[in-house]
Amino acid sequence: MKNKLLYLVHRLPYPPNKGDKIASFNLLKFLAERYEVYLGTFIDDPDDRAYVDEVRAYCADLCVAEINPTVARIASLRGLLNGEALSLPYLRSAKLQAWTDGVLRDIQPERVVIFSGPMAQYVSGKVPAGAVTLFDMVDVDSEKWRSYGERKRWPMSWLYRREADKLLEFERRMAAEFDATVFVSKEEAELFRDLAPESAAKTTYRIQGVDSDFFDPSETLDNPYPRGAPALVFTGAMDYWPNIDAVCWFVDEIFPHIRAQVPHAVFYIVGMRPSPEVSKLGDRDGVIVTGGVPDVRPYLAHAHAAALPLRIARGIQNKVLEAMSMQLPVIATPGAMTGIQPYPGFRPTISDDPAVLSNAAIRLLEADRHADTAGRQCVLERYNWSANLERIARVLESGRVEPDL
C-alpha cells in the first residue's frame, strides 16, 4: 500500500505550458507513481477548468479553489493592515484551508509537499507527528520582489521592498518548520542559505527538467515566419513582468541596431496574454506579438536564435532549456542562464551589454541557420526530469538533506 501524501500547489498543475506548471505537473506525475496523492490547488484562469479531470486522474482526492486575480489583489491589501506579506492573503481560501485541515486530521498523510512559498501557510503548525515535510519554494520569491523594487518608482518601489522583507520573514519561518527546503537550482539554494542561515543544513536543490521527446528538433514542423525573414524568438507568458521588461528592453535598446544591419530580421514575441506594453511593441518594424499559440515548437524550430534578455530572473528558465533542446542558438543575459551548467561545445552568447547581444544576433542572422547540437546534448545528459526528481524522492524517504544533494 502506498503512503499518503498531501501536495499543495498555488496553481492547477496542468496544462504544462508555463514554467511553474511544467515543474508542478512533472512533480505530480512523479509523486503519483510513489504515493497516494491528496492535491489542493487553485485555478486563476477560467480556461484551466477544462483540465481538472486530467489532474484528478493522478489523485486520491482533489480540492480546487478558484481565484479571481482582480479580487485577490484587492484582498491582499489587508496585509498592509496586519503586517504580513501581501502574497499570503492573495492565496488564502477558506475552502482550501478546510479541506487541508480535513486531510491532515482524517487522512494523516505520511508526507507533505508544498510547491510555492505562500502555500506553506495552510499547514504551518498542523502537520501530523512523524510526517516528512518538503518545502519546494522553487525560487527565492522574496528576492524577486526586491528586484522589482529596484526597477520601479515610488510608491511601488516601497511596496515591493516591503513585500520582499515580509515574505522573507515568512520564508525563513516556514523553512525552519520543514524537514527540507528545496530550490530549482544550486544558485537559488546557496542564496537562501545566506538569507536563512538557521536552515542552511536543511536547504537543497533540484534541477529543472525539459521534455526532450516533445522538444525534439527532428520533428517536421511548418515554418511560421515570413519567407526569407531571419528570425529571433522570445517565448514565455507575456503578462509576467520579468518577461515584459525583457522584451521591452530588447526592442528599445537592441533590436534597432540589429535591424540597421539586417533589415529583414524579425523578432517574434510568442506567449499567452501579452500585456498592453507588449502588444504595443507589435507596432514597431519587424516586431511581431503572436499572443498564445497552440505549439511553440515551430517558432523554435525555424528561428535563427532565441533572444532571452531577462534582466530579472530567478532559477532555471524553461525557455532556455526548450531552446537548447531544439538545438537553437541562445543569446541571453546572465540572469536568464542561471543554473545552466557549462557543457563542452555549448557556447551561448551571455552578456548584459546591448552591443554584445546585438552583434551576436547580427552574426547569426546574417549566416545560414545552424543547429547547436551541444545544447541539446547538455539537456539530454543534465536536465532529465526523472533523474532530477530522484533527489526529491530521496529526501521524502529519508526526511533529511543528504550532503551530495
KOLDRENRO-253764 format. One record per residue (C-alpha): y, x, z; residue in one letter; residue number from 1. Coordinates in Angstrom, 1 decimal, always signed. Each point is the difference from the previous one (the first is absolute). Last residue first. Layout:
<recs>
<<Y, X, Z>, "A", NUM>;
...
</recs>
This chain:
<recs>
<<+17.0, +22.5, -3.0>, "L", 405>;
<<-1.9, +3.2, +0.9>, "D", 404>;
<<+0.9, -0.3, +3.7>, "P", 403>;
<<-1.5, -3.5, +0.4>, "E", 402>;
<<+2.0, -2.9, +1.1>, "V", 401>;
<<-1.8, -2.2, +2.5>, "R", 400>;
<<-1.7, -3.4, +0.3>, "G", 399>;
<<-3.2, +1.4, -1.4>, "S", 398>;
<<-1.0, -2.7, -2.4>, "E", 397>;
<<+3.5, -1.1, -1.0>, "L", 396>;
<<+1.2, +3.6, -0.4>, "V", 395>;
<<-3.0, +0.8, -2.2>, "R", 394>;
<<+0.5, -3.0, -2.2>, "A", 393>;
<<+3.7, +0.7, -0.5>, "I", 392>;
<<-0.7, +3.5, -1.3>, "R", 391>;
<<-2.7, -1.5, -2.2>, "E", 390>;
<<+3.0, -1.8, -1.6>, "L", 389>;
<<+0.8, +3.2, -1.9>, "N", 388>;
<<-3.4, +0.2, -1.6>, "A", 387>;
<<-0.1, -3.6, -1.0>, "S", 386>;
<<+3.5, -0.1, -1.4>, "W", 385>;
<<-0.1, +3.2, -2.2>, "N", 384>;
<<+3.2, +2.0, +0.0>, "Y", 383>;
<<-1.2, +3.6, +0.1>, "R", 382>;
<<-2.5, +0.7, -2.8>, "E", 381>;
<<+0.6, -2.8, -2.4>, "L", 380>;
<<+3.8, +0.1, +0.6>, "V", 379>;
<<+0.2, +3.8, -0.6>, "C", 378>;
<<-2.0, -0.4, -3.2>, "Q", 377>;
<<+2.4, -2.6, -1.2>, "R", 376>;
<<+3.0, +2.3, +0.6>, "G", 375>;
<<-1.9, +2.9, -1.6>, "A", 374>;
<<-0.4, -2.0, -3.2>, "T", 373>;
<<+3.8, -0.3, -0.6>, "D", 372>;
<<-0.2, -1.6, -3.4>, "A", 371>;
<<+2.5, +0.7, -2.8>, "H", 370>;
<<+2.6, -1.9, -1.9>, "R", 369>;
<<+1.4, +2.0, -2.9>, "D", 368>;
<<+3.1, +1.9, +1.0>, "A", 367>;
<<+3.6, -1.1, +0.2>, "E", 366>;
<<-0.7, -2.4, +2.8>, "L", 365>;
<<-1.7, +2.6, +2.2>, "L", 364>;
<<+2.7, +2.6, -0.4>, "R", 363>;
<<+2.7, -2.7, +0.6>, "I", 362>;
<<-1.7, -1.2, +3.1>, "A", 361>;
<<-0.1, +3.5, +1.5>, "A", 360>;
<<+3.7, +0.6, -0.8>, "N", 359>;
<<+0.9, -3.4, +1.6>, "S", 358>;
<<-1.9, +0.8, +3.2>, "L", 357>;
<<+1.5, +3.5, +0.3>, "V", 356>;
<<+3.5, -1.2, -0.7>, "A", 355>;
<<-0.3, -2.8, +2.5>, "P", 354>;
<<-0.9, +2.4, +2.8>, "D", 353>;
<<-2.3, -1.5, +2.6>, "D", 352>;
<<-3.0, +1.7, -1.5>, "S", 351>;
<<-3.7, -0.2, -0.7>, "I", 350>;
<<-1.3, +0.4, -3.6>, "T", 349>;
<<-3.7, -0.5, +0.1>, "P", 348>;
<<-2.3, +2.9, -0.4>, "R", 347>;
<<-3.7, -0.9, +0.4>, "F", 346>;
<<-1.9, +3.1, -1.3>, "G", 345>;
<<-1.6, +0.8, +3.4>, "P", 344>;
<<+0.8, -2.6, +2.6>, "Y", 343>;
<<+2.8, -0.2, +2.5>, "P", 342>;
<<-0.5, -2.9, +2.4>, "Q", 341>;
<<+2.0, -3.3, -0.5>, "I", 340>;
<<+1.0, -1.0, +3.5>, "G", 339>;
<<+3.7, -0.3, -0.8>, "T", 338>;
<<+0.5, +0.0, -3.7>, "M", 337>;
<<+2.5, -2.8, -0.2>, "A", 336>;
<<+2.1, +1.7, +2.7>, "G", 335>;
<<+0.1, +3.3, -2.0>, "P", 334>;
<<+1.7, -1.9, -3.0>, "T", 333>;
<<-2.1, -0.7, -3.0>, "A", 332>;
<<-0.9, +0.7, -3.6>, "I", 331>;
<<-3.7, -0.7, -0.5>, "V", 330>;
<<-2.1, +0.6, -3.2>, "P", 329>;
<<-2.4, -3.0, -0.5>, "L", 328>;
<<-3.8, +0.7, +0.2>, "Q", 327>;
<<-0.6, -3.7, +0.9>, "M", 326>;
<<-1.3, +1.0, +3.4>, "S", 325>;
<<+3.2, +2.1, +0.5>, "M", 324>;
<<+2.2, -3.0, -0.8>, "A", 323>;
<<-2.0, -2.2, +2.4>, "E", 322>;
<<+0.2, +2.6, +2.7>, "L", 321>;
<<+3.8, +0.3, -0.4>, "V", 320>;
<<+0.5, -3.8, +0.0>, "K", 319>;
<<-2.2, -0.2, +3.1>, "N", 318>;
<<+2.6, +2.1, +1.9>, "Q", 317>;
<<-1.3, +2.0, +3.0>, "I", 316>;
<<+2.0, -0.3, +3.1>, "G", 315>;
<<+3.6, -1.1, +0.5>, "R", 314>;
<<+2.6, +0.3, -2.8>, "A", 313>;
<<+3.7, -0.2, -0.2>, "I", 312>;
<<+1.5, +2.0, -2.9>, "R", 311>;
<<-2.7, -1.2, -2.4>, "L", 310>;
<<+0.5, +1.5, -3.5>, "P", 309>;
<<-3.4, -1.1, -1.6>, "L", 308>;
<<+0.3, +0.5, -3.8>, "A", 307>;
<<-3.6, -0.4, -1.3>, "A", 306>;
<<-0.3, +1.9, -3.2>, "A", 305>;
<<-0.5, -0.3, -3.8>, "H", 304>;
<<-1.0, -3.7, +0.4>, "A", 303>;
<<-3.0, -1.5, -1.9>, "H", 302>;
<<-2.7, -0.3, +2.7>, "A", 301>;
<<+2.4, -0.6, +2.8>, "L", 300>;
<<+1.7, -3.0, -1.6>, "Y", 299>;
<<-3.4, -1.3, -1.2>, "P", 298>;
<<-1.3, +0.4, +3.6>, "R", 297>;
<<+2.6, -2.3, +1.7>, "V", 296>;
<<-2.0, -3.1, -0.5>, "D", 295>;
<<+1.1, -3.7, +0.1>, "P", 294>;
<<+3.7, +1.0, +0.2>, "V", 293>;
<<+2.6, -0.8, +2.5>, "G", 292>;
<<+3.6, +0.6, -1.0>, "G", 291>;
<<+0.4, +2.0, -3.2>, "T", 290>;
<<+3.3, +1.8, +0.5>, "V", 289>;
<<+0.8, +2.0, -3.1>, "I", 288>;
<<+2.5, +2.9, -0.1>, "V", 287>;
<<+0.8, +1.5, -3.4>, "G", 286>;
<<+3.7, -0.9, +0.0>, "D", 285>;
<<+1.0, -1.5, +3.3>, "R", 284>;
<<-0.1, -3.8, +0.4>, "D", 283>;
<<-3.5, +0.2, +1.6>, "G", 282>;
<<+1.6, +1.7, +2.9>, "L", 281>;
<<+1.4, -3.3, +1.0>, "K", 280>;
<<-3.5, -1.2, +0.9>, "S", 279>;
<<-0.3, +2.9, +2.5>, "V", 278>;
<<+3.2, -0.9, +1.9>, "E", 277>;
<<-1.0, -3.7, -0.1>, "P", 276>;
<<-3.4, +0.9, +1.6>, "S", 275>;
<<-3.1, +0.2, -2.2>, "P", 274>;
<<-2.8, -2.3, +1.3>, "R", 273>;
<<-3.0, +1.7, -1.4>, "M", 272>;
<<-0.2, +3.5, -1.6>, "G", 271>;
<<+0.4, +2.1, -3.1>, "V", 270>;
<<+3.3, +1.8, -0.5>, "I", 269>;
<<-0.3, +1.5, -3.5>, "Y", 268>;
<<+2.3, +2.9, -1.0>, "F", 267>;
<<+0.3, +0.4, -3.7>, "V", 266>;
<<+0.7, +3.1, -2.2>, "A", 265>;
<<+1.4, -0.6, -3.4>, "H", 264>;
<<+3.1, +2.2, +0.5>, "P", 263>;
<<-1.9, +3.0, +1.3>, "V", 262>;
<<+2.6, +2.6, +0.9>, "Q", 261>;
<<+2.8, -2.4, +1.0>, "A", 260>;
<<-2.6, -2.5, +1.2>, "R", 259>;
<<-1.3, +2.5, +2.6>, "I", 258>;
<<+3.5, +0.8, +1.3>, "H", 257>;
<<+0.6, -3.8, +0.3>, "P", 256>;
<<-3.4, -0.4, +1.9>, "F", 255>;
<<+0.9, +2.4, +2.8>, "I", 254>;
<<+2.9, -1.2, +2.2>, "E", 253>;
<<+0.5, -3.7, -0.4>, "D", 252>;
<<-3.4, -1.1, -1.3>, "V", 251>;
<<-1.9, +2.3, +2.4>, "F", 250>;
<<+2.1, -1.0, +3.0>, "W", 249>;
<<-0.5, -3.7, -0.8>, "C", 248>;
<<-3.7, +0.6, -0.5>, "V", 247>;
<<-0.5, +1.7, +3.4>, "A", 246>;
<<+2.3, -2.2, +2.1>, "D", 245>;
<<-1.8, -3.1, -1.2>, "I", 244>;
<<-3.4, +1.6, +0.7>, "N", 243>;
<<+1.1, +1.0, +3.6>, "P", 242>;
<<+1.4, -3.6, +0.4>, "W", 241>;
<<-3.1, -1.9, -0.9>, "Y", 240>;
<<+0.8, -3.0, -2.2>, "D", 239>;
<<-1.3, +2.0, -3.0>, "M", 238>;
<<-3.6, +0.2, +1.1>, "A", 237>;
<<-1.2, +3.1, -1.8>, "G", 236>;
<<-0.3, +1.9, -3.3>, "T", 235>;
<<+2.4, +2.4, -1.7>, "F", 234>;
<<-0.5, +1.0, -3.6>, "V", 233>;
<<+1.4, +2.5, -2.5>, "L", 232>;
<<-0.5, -0.8, -3.6>, "A", 231>;
<<+0.2, +1.7, -3.4>, "P", 230>;
<<+1.0, -2.7, -2.5>, "A", 229>;
<<-1.8, +0.2, -3.4>, "G", 228>;
<<-1.2, -3.6, +0.1>, "R", 227>;
<<+1.5, -1.9, +2.8>, "P", 226>;
<<-2.1, +0.3, +3.2>, "Y", 225>;
<<-2.8, -2.3, +1.1>, "P", 224>;
<<-2.8, +2.1, -1.7>, "N", 223>;
<<-3.3, -2.0, +0.2>, "D", 222>;
<<-2.7, +1.4, +2.3>, "L", 221>;
<<-3.2, +1.7, -0.8>, "T", 220>;
<<-1.5, +1.3, +3.3>, "E", 219>;
<<-0.6, +3.8, +0.1>, "S", 218>;
<<+3.0, +0.4, +2.3>, "P", 217>;
<<-1.8, -1.7, +2.9>, "D", 216>;
<<+2.1, -1.7, +2.7>, "F", 215>;
<<-2.7, -2.5, +0.7>, "F", 214>;
<<-2.8, +2.5, +0.6>, "D", 213>;
<<+2.5, +2.2, +1.8>, "S", 212>;
<<+0.7, -2.6, +2.6>, "D", 211>;
<<+2.5, +2.0, +2.1>, "V", 210>;
<<-0.2, +1.3, +3.5>, "G", 209>;
<<+2.4, +0.7, +2.8>, "Q", 208>;
<<-1.0, +2.6, +2.5>, "I", 207>;
<<-0.8, -0.6, +3.6>, "R", 206>;
<<+2.0, +1.4, +2.9>, "Y", 205>;
<<-0.2, +0.9, +3.7>, "T", 204>;
<<+1.7, -0.6, +3.3>, "T", 203>;
<<-1.9, -0.2, +3.3>, "K", 202>;
<<+0.9, +3.6, +1.1>, "A", 201>;
<<+3.6, -0.5, -0.9>, "A", 200>;
<<+0.4, -3.2, +2.1>, "S", 199>;
<<+2.3, +1.4, +2.7>, "E", 198>;
<<+1.7, +2.1, -2.8>, "P", 197>;
<<+1.4, -3.2, -1.6>, "A", 196>;
<<+2.7, +1.2, -2.4>, "L", 195>;
<<-1.6, +3.4, -0.7>, "D", 194>;
<<-3.4, -1.5, -0.3>, "R", 193>;
<<+1.5, -2.7, -2.2>, "F", 192>;
<<+1.3, +2.6, -2.5>, "L", 191>;
<<-3.4, +1.7, +0.0>, "E", 190>;
<<-1.7, -3.3, -0.8>, "A", 189>;
<<+2.4, -0.7, -2.8>, "E", 188>;
<<-0.6, +3.4, -1.5>, "E", 187>;
<<-3.8, -0.3, +0.2>, "K", 186>;
<<+0.2, -3.2, -2.0>, "S", 185>;
<<-0.5, -3.7, +0.3>, "V", 184>;
<<+0.2, -0.2, +3.7>, "F", 183>;
<<-2.4, -0.8, +2.8>, "V", 182>;
<<+0.4, -0.6, +3.7>, "T", 181>;
<<-3.1, +0.2, +2.1>, "A", 180>;
<<-1.2, -1.4, +3.4>, "D", 179>;
<<+2.9, -2.4, +0.2>, "F", 178>;
<<+2.4, -0.6, +2.9>, "E", 177>;
<<+2.1, +3.1, -0.4>, "A", 176>;
<<+0.4, -0.7, -3.7>, "A", 175>;
<<+1.4, -3.4, +1.0>, "M", 174>;
<<+2.7, +1.4, +2.2>, "R", 173>;
<<+0.9, +2.7, -2.5>, "R", 172>;
<<+0.3, -2.5, -2.8>, "E", 171>;
<<+2.1, -2.3, +2.1>, "F", 170>;
<<+2.5, +2.7, +1.0>, "E", 169>;
<<+0.1, +1.1, -3.7>, "L", 168>;
<<+0.8, -3.6, -1.0>, "L", 167>;
<<+3.0, -0.1, +2.3>, "K", 166>;
<<+1.4, +3.3, -1.2>, "D", 165>;
<<-0.5, -0.7, -3.7>, "A", 164>;
<<+1.2, -3.5, +0.3>, "E", 163>;
<<+3.2, +1.2, +1.7>, "R", 162>;
<<+0.5, +2.5, -2.8>, "R", 161>;
<<-0.5, -2.8, -2.6>, "Y", 160>;
<<+2.6, -2.2, +1.8>, "L", 159>;
<<+2.5, +2.8, +0.3>, "W", 158>;
<<-0.3, +0.9, -3.7>, "S", 157>;
<<+0.2, -3.7, -0.9>, "M", 156>;
<<+3.4, -0.2, +1.8>, "P", 155>;
<<+1.0, +2.5, -1.4>, "W", 154>;
<<-1.0, +1.5, -3.3>, "R", 153>;
<<-3.5, +0.7, -1.1>, "K", 152>;
<<-1.8, +3.2, -1.1>, "R", 151>;
<<-0.7, +1.6, +3.4>, "E", 150>;
<<-0.9, -3.3, +1.6>, "G", 149>;
<<-2.7, -0.5, -2.7>, "Y", 148>;
<<-1.5, +3.3, +1.0>, "S", 147>;
<<-0.1, -1.1, +3.6>, "R", 146>;
<<-1.7, -3.2, -1.0>, "W", 145>;
<<-2.7, +2.0, -1.8>, "K", 144>;
<<-0.2, +2.2, +3.1>, "E", 143>;
<<-0.9, -3.0, +2.2>, "S", 142>;
<<-2.7, -0.9, -2.5>, "D", 141>;
<<-2.0, +3.2, +0.7>, "V", 140>;
<<-2.5, -0.8, -2.8>, "D", 139>;
<<-3.4, -1.7, -0.1>, "V", 138>;
<<+0.2, -1.1, +3.6>, "M", 137>;
<<-3.8, -0.3, +0.2>, "D", 136>;
<<-0.5, -0.7, +3.7>, "F", 135>;
<<-3.7, +0.3, +0.9>, "L", 134>;
<<-1.5, -1.5, +3.1>, "T", 133>;
<<-3.6, +0.3, +1.3>, "V", 132>;
<<-0.9, -2.8, +2.3>, "A", 131>;
<<-1.2, +0.9, +3.5>, "G", 130>;
<<+2.1, -2.5, +1.9>, "A", 129>;
<<+1.2, -2.8, -2.2>, "P", 128>;
<<+3.4, +0.6, -1.6>, "V", 127>;
<<+2.8, -2.1, +1.5>, "K", 126>;
<<+2.8, +2.5, +1.1>, "G", 125>;
<<+1.4, +0.1, -3.5>, "S", 124>;
<<-2.1, -2.0, -2.4>, "V", 123>;
<<+2.6, -2.0, -2.0>, "Y", 122>;
<<+2.7, +2.6, +0.3>, "Q", 121>;
<<-2.1, +2.4, -1.9>, "A", 120>;
<<+0.9, -1.9, -3.2>, "M", 119>;
<<+3.4, +1.7, +0.1>, "P", 118>;
<<-1.4, +3.4, -1.0>, "G", 117>;
<<-2.0, -0.7, -3.2>, "S", 116>;
<<-3.8, -0.4, -0.1>, "F", 115>;
<<-1.5, -0.7, +3.4>, "I", 114>;
<<-3.7, +0.5, +0.5>, "V", 113>;
<<-1.9, -1.3, +3.0>, "V", 112>;
<<-3.7, +0.8, +0.7>, "R", 111>;
<<-2.6, -1.5, +2.4>, "E", 110>;
<<+1.4, -3.5, -0.5>, "P", 109>;
<<-0.1, -2.3, +3.0>, "Q", 108>;
<<-0.6, -3.2, -2.1>, "I", 107>;
<<+1.4, -2.4, +2.6>, "D", 106>;
<<+2.9, +1.8, +1.6>, "R", 105>;
<<+1.1, +2.5, -2.7>, "L", 104>;
<<-0.7, -2.6, -2.8>, "V", 103>;
<<+1.8, -2.7, +1.9>, "G", 102>;
<<+3.0, +2.2, +0.7>, "D", 101>;
<<+0.2, +0.9, -3.7>, "T", 100>;
<<-0.1, -3.7, -1.0>, "W", 99>;
<<+2.8, -0.8, +2.5>, "A", 98>;
<<+2.1, +2.9, -1.2>, "Q", 97>;
<<-0.5, -0.9, -3.7>, "L", 96>;
<<+1.2, -3.5, +0.6>, "K", 95>;
<<+2.9, +1.0, +2.2>, "A", 94>;
<<+1.1, +2.4, -2.7>, "S", 93>;
<<+2.1, +3.2, +0.4>, "R", 92>;
<<+0.4, +2.3, -3.0>, "L", 91>;
<<+3.8, -0.2, -0.2>, "Y", 90>;
<<+0.1, -0.2, +3.8>, "P", 89>;
<<-1.3, +3.6, +0.1>, "L", 88>;
<<+1.8, +1.6, -3.0>, "S", 87>;
<<+3.4, -0.7, +1.8>, "L", 86>;
<<-0.8, +2.7, +2.5>, "A", 85>;
<<+0.5, -1.2, +3.6>, "E", 84>;
<<+3.1, -0.3, +2.2>, "G", 83>;
<<-0.3, -3.7, +0.8>, "N", 82>;
<<+3.2, -1.2, -1.7>, "L", 81>;
<<-0.1, +2.3, -3.1>, "L", 80>;
<<-3.7, -0.8, -0.3>, "G", 79>;
<<+1.0, -3.6, -0.5>, "R", 78>;
<<+1.1, +1.2, -3.4>, "L", 77>;
<<-3.6, -0.2, -1.2>, "S", 76>;
<<+0.3, -3.8, -0.3>, "A", 75>;
<<+2.5, +0.4, -2.8>, "I", 74>;
<<-2.2, +2.4, -1.8>, "R", 73>;
<<-3.0, -2.3, +0.5>, "A", 72>;
<<+1.8, -3.0, -1.5>, "V", 71>;
<<+0.8, +2.0, -3.1>, "T", 70>;
<<-3.4, +1.5, -0.2>, "P", 69>;
<<-1.8, -3.3, +0.3>, "N", 68>;
<<-3.1, +1.2, +1.8>, "I", 67>;
<<-3.4, -1.7, +0.0>, "E", 66>;
<<-2.9, +0.5, +2.4>, "A", 65>;
<<-3.5, +0.6, -1.2>, "V", 64>;
<<-2.9, +0.1, +2.5>, "C", 63>;
<<-3.4, +1.1, -1.3>, "L", 62>;
<<-3.5, -0.1, +1.5>, "D", 61>;
<<-3.2, +1.9, -0.8>, "A", 60>;
<<+1.9, +1.7, -2.7>, "C", 59>;
<<-0.6, +1.6, -3.4>, "Y", 58>;
<<-0.3, -3.2, -1.9>, "A", 57>;
<<+3.2, -1.3, +1.6>, "R", 56>;
<<+2.0, +2.5, -2.0>, "V", 55>;
<<-0.9, -1.6, -3.3>, "E", 54>;
<<+0.4, -3.4, +1.6>, "D", 53>;
<<+3.6, +0.9, +0.9>, "V", 52>;
<<+0.9, +1.2, -3.5>, "Y", 51>;
<<+1.8, -3.0, -1.4>, "A", 50>;
<<+2.3, +0.0, +3.0>, "R", 49>;
<<+1.3, +3.3, -1.2>, "D", 48>;
<<+2.4, -1.7, -2.4>, "D", 47>;
<<+1.9, -1.4, +3.0>, "P", 46>;
<<+1.1, +3.6, +0.9>, "D", 45>;
<<+0.4, +0.8, +3.7>, "D", 44>;
<<-3.6, -0.8, +1.0>, "I", 43>;
<<-0.9, +1.4, +3.3>, "F", 42>;
<<-3.2, +1.5, +1.7>, "T", 41>;
<<-2.8, -0.4, +2.5>, "G", 40>;
<<-3.4, +1.2, -1.0>, "L", 39>;
<<-3.2, -0.3, +2.1>, "Y", 38>;
<<-2.5, +2.4, -1.6>, "V", 37>;
<<-3.7, +0.3, +0.8>, "E", 36>;
<<-0.3, +3.7, -0.4>, "Y", 35>;
<<-1.4, +2.8, -2.3>, "R", 34>;
<<+0.4, -1.3, -3.6>, "E", 33>;
<<+2.9, -2.2, +1.1>, "A", 32>;
<<+1.9, +3.1, +1.2>, "L", 31>;
<<-0.1, +1.8, -3.4>, "F", 30>;
<<+1.0, -3.2, -1.8>, "K", 29>;
<<+2.9, -0.5, +2.4>, "L", 28>;
<<+1.1, +3.6, -0.2>, "L", 27>;
<<+0.1, -0.3, -3.8>, "N", 26>;
<<+2.1, -3.1, +0.4>, "F", 25>;
<<+2.4, +1.5, +2.5>, "S", 24>;
<<+0.6, +3.1, -2.1>, "A", 23>;
<<+0.6, -1.8, -3.3>, "I", 22>;
<<+2.0, -2.7, +1.8>, "K", 21>;
<<+2.3, +2.6, +1.5>, "D", 20>;
<<+0.8, +1.7, -3.3>, "G", 19>;
<<+0.2, -2.9, -2.4>, "K", 18>;
<<-2.4, -2.0, -2.2>, "N", 17>;
<<-3.1, -0.2, +2.2>, "P", 16>;
<<-0.1, -3.8, -0.3>, "P", 15>;
<<-0.6, -0.5, +2.9>, "Y", 14>;
<<+0.4, +1.5, +3.5>, "P", 13>;
<<+2.0, -3.0, +1.2>, "L", 12>;
<<+3.0, +1.6, +1.7>, "R", 11>;
<<+0.6, +1.4, +3.5>, "H", 10>;
<<-3.6, +0.8, +0.7>, "V", 9>;
<<-2.1, -0.6, +3.1>, "L", 8>;
<<-3.7, +0.9, +0.1>, "Y", 7>;
<<-2.2, -1.1, +2.9>, "L", 6>;
<<-3.5, +1.5, -0.2>, "L", 5>;
<<-3.3, -1.4, +1.1>, "K", 4>;
<<-3.1, +2.3, +0.1>, "N", 3>;
<<-2.6, -0.6, -2.7>, "K", 2>;
<<-3.4, -1.3, +0.9>, "M", 1>;
</recs>
